[in-house]
Amino acid sequence: MAKYSRRDFLKTGAGAGAAALFAGGRLPSAAAAASPGGARVVASGNGIRATAKAMDILMAGGDPLDAVIAGVNIVEDDPNDMSVGYGGLPNEDGVVELDASVMYGPTHTAGAVAALRNIKNPSKVARLVMERTDHVLLVGKGALKFARAHGFREEDLLTEKSRAAWLRWKETMSVRDNWFPPKSESVPEELRSVMNTQGTINCIAVDGAGRLAGVTTTSGLSWKLSGRVGDSPIIGAGLYVDNDIGAAGSTGRGEANLQTCASFRIVAAMGRGMSPEQACLEACEAIIAKTKLVPRLCDADGRPKFGLNFYALNKKGEFGAACLYQGGKYAVHDGAENKLRDAAYLFKRRQDRG
Ligand code: ASP
């Protein structure tokens, strides 16, 4: 039996049935007051500009897929977000490879691209895979060829900052290779905080007519092997939408999610009547249970050494999010206000434990 602190683990309820689980760790009601028309947009914590943009589009009568894609394009285009699109942290060879998926509720169709190089808006390419091909997922060179055929312009996605972060990683990785570490004083402060960045943007929305759509886009885990594909472009893992029920998406360690298909699982749980927050917490529990089978991924207390975050929205406009560890935020525009909220969680961070 893994040595979870009973106080942290059971207080947040992870040892009991899902409905009763979270009496301690559960946050105040995640469902907000009705918005005019009932539109809602939910995104990962880096998505506050995306939720604002997407809600503008919904309020103007726009389509939810147009809305969420326009929202995440802001972050894909931003060189300062080093986890998505332009300026994303590269793979181990110093090359930025992007993954993205979209799913549209009214037609129950999806499109995705993986390991796509040189195109800064993979979410737009994913949409074209959905709308202009008979396929769901294109990868690597094939995805790039497809993007070029649709007039996308190739560009170098590596910014000076993401190149410098990669070089520092490369030079400090091993004392047994031919790369000398940089002198510590030569490392700018801003780079020290980006050495192992994870990150992704997920954005899901429902409009006043109950139409749902979602998108997940990322540069994936920094320093990954060339060709590595995470959960973001995998329908059912990084994103899932069922127009009869709701939508869910994820950020964090994709490998764990790929082996649990959490977005599908969350939507299915909402379909059985679970609230979005409960469904996200239940997915976190499932991840923890499976991770215990792999000791290298667990700390001395049997807890995952990684983070994983889930976001969910149902057709009624109720929303919620949950993370393995305390401290996660997510962005919600409920039609009246756009703000970051605290996600529910299963574990307190080590330094917070008494
Ligand atoms: N989920 C992404 C992936 O595994 C990375 C992240 O969100 O941090 O590629």
Residues whose N, C-alpha, C, O or C-beta is under 5 A from the ligand:
A	BS01	LIG	Q198 G199 T200 T218 G220 L221 G230 D231 S232 T251 G252 R253 G254 E255
